[in-house]
Amino acid sequence: MTRYERMKMQRRMQRRIRLVVEERRMALALPPPGADPAFDPETTVEIPRPAADPA
């Protein structure tokens, strides 16, 4: 088996694994890793003004 064939096979396996993982995640309705479910990007965040430092 050539190096090219091995790489091709490896890529195919990775793709299949990725698909299975995604399928299971959807089936279990789990949020994707790294997603913060409590975070809403549409919310307005007030940035506190820095205290005047008399230095």
C-alpha positions in Angstrom: 0.0 0.0 0.0 1.4 3.3 -1.0 1.8 6.4 1.2 -0.9 8.1 -0.8 -3.4 5.2 -0.3 -2.7 5.2 3.4 -3.3 9.0 3.7 -6.5 8.6 1.6 -7.7 5.8 3.9 -6.9 7.8 7.0 -8.9 10.8 5.7 -11.9 8.6 4.9 -11.8 7.1 8.4 -11.6 10.5 10.0 -14.6 11.7 7.9 -16.6 8.7 8.9 -15.7 9.2 12.6 -16.6 12.9 12.4 -20.0 12.0 10.8 -20.8 9.4 13.5 -19.9 11.8 16.3 -22.0 14.6 14.8 -24.9 12.1 14.3 -24.7 11.0 17.9 -24.5 14.6 19.1 -27.6 15.5 17.2 -29.4 12.4 18.4 -28.6 13.2 22.1 -29.3 16.9 21.5 -26.0 17.9 23.1 -24.6 21.3 22.4 -21.3 21.3 20.4 -18.2 21.3 22.5 -17.1 24.8 23.5 -20.6 26.3 23.1 -21.8 28.3 26.1 -25.6 27.7 26.2 -26.1 30.6 28.7 -24.4 33.1 26.3 -26.7 35.2 24.1 -24.8 37.3 21.6 -27.8 39.6 21.2 -27.8 40.8 24.8 -26.5 44.2 25.6 -23.6 44.3 28.0 -22.9 47.4 30.0 -19.1 48.1 30.3 -18.3 49.7 33.6 -16.5 53.0 33.4 -13.0 52.8 34.9 -12.7 54.7 38.2 -10.9 58.0 38.0 -7.4 57.2 39.4 -5.8 60.4 40.8 -2.2 59.2 40.3 
